[in-house]
Amino acid sequence: MASVVVTPKRWMPKGDALVEVRGKLPLVVFGGIPGETAKVRITGQGSHQARGDWQSAERPHPRRVAPPCDRYSLCGGCPVMHLDAQGQADARHEIVRQALEQHGLDTEVLPLVSSPGGLADFRHVIKVGFGVSDIGRIKVGAWGRGSRDVVPIPECLVAAPILRRTMVSLAHHTIDLGIPPYEGGRGVLRSAVLRASHTTGEVLVTLVAGRRDRALSELAEQIARGVPEIVGVWLHLNDGQGNAIFQRDDQGVVGVVPLVGKETIEERLCDVTYRVGPGDFFQTNPAMAEVLYQRVMDGLELREGDSFVDLYSGVGGMALPAARRTGFALGVEEVEGAVRRSKEAARLNRVPAEFVWGPVLEVMPEIAPRLAGTAPKVVVDPARRGLEPGVLEAVLKLEPSALAYVSCNPTAMARDLAALVKEGWTLSPVEPFDMFPNTAHVECLVIARPPGGSVEVARRAPKRQLVR
Ligand SMILES: C[S@@+](CC[C@H](N)C(=O)[O-])C[C@H]1O[C@@H](n2cnc3c(N)ncnc32)[C@H](O)[C@@H]1O
């Protein structure tokens, strides 16, 4: 296709640069940088926008670097790797500012808090896919940019080194055993989730298959033998349509069966030992998460006796260290295994915290009476879609004295914060954290306070009882 010379003006949320010229389709440029005039090869055109790949610039942007990965444009997992660290920080800052502006907010955005370990080796969870090459060879790797094609990434710079070794071993033995990828109801392996503990170096592997096959046990044994850090391999069966990795049963349980070893690995952040199992969420960049958790607790000014609620609590990420400060915390999480792990960790750490299993919206009516009159401090850390309809209203009914909004999606966050501002709440400046270097994703924290400032009531913790 043709090439054009263009100057993008703004960032897109996924890290592409956008060219807008009156009377023409918007052009989304992979590898572009706003303000830099560049030659772009047009790669596709839809009814709403055209797409292109950056080719060259006569005067490259001062922050442009050659991406240090030969799969950069095929894989697409690190779309802002063509910028140096400061250039990436500026881009993420601008992406957050644009999201706020789009929702009518002029909230200040603080400088990005850097990832403690730098731009490489930070990912402690990776999801890999299985596919077949044009000549019929099995491939294991990332799903490619804008497609479901699998791109082998054995040298991936952002994955923790132990996960690179795990991925290579998984690819080697899958090919060796000839286990076919699952596609349209045929074959076996769909994907795998590899998680490493940054504390112990242990690895947990969850194989996701469209159907059971005896070769999967053999695969599990072979990778565990080849990589001694692998302490557990589990199988999750997912024969559903669509690209979701995990499928839940009618009870909302992510079913897993053991193939080799143990069910959990341990992580340690903020002096708390967490248990993480197959299907659980845990932050991909644990060193950055520790900084974030401290900022949440400091921003909420947590003190002994405060009523504290962690909505979307995962395996107890914020509830457990917060309970150390307040004396008690309540967490709500919809993945049953994660709730089990939170409870185990509460016992293990001797932390007074309680966890309720279920979707936040369904659980709120059960916990609200226990929180009545306690002016709780609430943290919400929803998935990328942000708060589901009705959740913000239910949170406001608790009459919180402060709300910490933690988000990995500035657009959804801005939408929810705009609704809070409409209710008269005031927002702290947005604090961005570099949880996902080389990507356009950024983790943000905002502390919101109710109209009239924090409510000081006779502080008391929620009534302690087992809800479920
Ligand atoms: C971004 S993670 C945050 C987890 C935790 N705060 C942490 O720092 O590790 C979001 C969590 O919300 C859970 N989740 C998603 N939708 C939910 C819902 N409607 N109700 C309860 N939990 C939900 C997910 O399973 C996941 O554990």
The ligand as a Tripos MOL2 file, in Angstrom:
@<TRIPOS>MOLECULE
LIG
   27    29     1     0     0
SMALL
NO_CHARGES

@<TRIPOS>ATOM
      1 C1         -7.4170   -5.1320   38.8850 C.3       1 LIG1
      2 S1         -7.7070   -6.5370   39.8810 S.3       1 LIG1
      3 C2         -7.3060   -5.8880   41.4710 C.3       1 LIG1
      4 C3         -6.9990   -6.8990   42.5430 C.3       1 LIG1
      5 C4         -6.3820   -6.3800   43.8250 C.3       1 LIG1
      6 N1         -6.9180   -5.1200   44.2260 N.3       1 LIG1
      7 C5         -4.8610   -6.3280   43.7280 C.2       1 LIG1
      8 O1         -4.2810   -5.2570   43.8400 O.co2     1 LIG1
      9 O2         -4.2580   -7.3840   43.5440 O.co2     1 LIG1
     10 C6         -9.4360   -6.6500   39.8560 C.3       1 LIG1
     11 C7        -10.0070   -7.7850   40.6510 C.3       1 LIG1
     12 O3        -11.4260   -7.6330   40.6480 O.3       1 LIG1
     13 C8        -12.0270   -8.9000   40.4710 C.3       1 LIG1
     14 N2        -13.3650   -8.6060   39.9060 N.ar      1 LIG1
     15 C9        -13.6670   -8.2570   38.6380 C.ar      1 LIG1
     16 N3        -14.9790   -7.9660   38.5490 N.ar      1 LIG1
     17 C10       -15.4990   -8.0950   39.7880 C.ar      1 LIG1
     18 C11       -16.7940   -7.8930   40.3420 C.ar      1 LIG1
     19 N4        -17.8040   -7.5010   39.6000 N.pl3     1 LIG1
     20 N5        -16.9580   -8.1100   41.6670 N.ar      1 LIG1
     21 C12       -15.9210   -8.5140   42.4530 C.ar      1 LIG1
     22 N6        -14.6660   -8.7190   41.9790 N.ar      1 LIG1
     23 C13       -14.4670   -8.5050   40.6680 C.ar      1 LIG1
     24 C14       -11.0730   -9.6600   39.5900 C.3       1 LIG1
     25 O4        -11.2390  -11.0560   39.7520 O.3       1 LIG1
     26 C15        -9.7200   -9.1700   40.1270 C.3       1 LIG1
     27 O5         -9.2660   -9.9800   41.1760 O.3       1 LIG1
@<TRIPOS>BOND
     1     1     2 1
     2     2     3 1
     3     2    10 1
     4     3     4 1
     5     4     5 1
     6     5     6 1
     7     5     7 1
     8     7     8 2
     9     7     9 1
    10    10    11 1
    11    11    12 1
    12    11    26 1
    13    12    13 1
    14    13    14 1
    15    13    24 1
    16    14    15 ar
    17    14    23 ar
    18    15    16 ar
    19    16    17 ar
    20    17    18 ar
    21    17    23 ar
    22    18    19 1
    23    18    20 ar
    24    20    21 ar
    25    21    22 ar
    26    22    23 ar
    27    24    25 1
    28    24    26 1
    29    26    27 1
@<TRIPOS>SUBSTRUCTURE
     1 LIG1         1 GROUP 0 **** ****
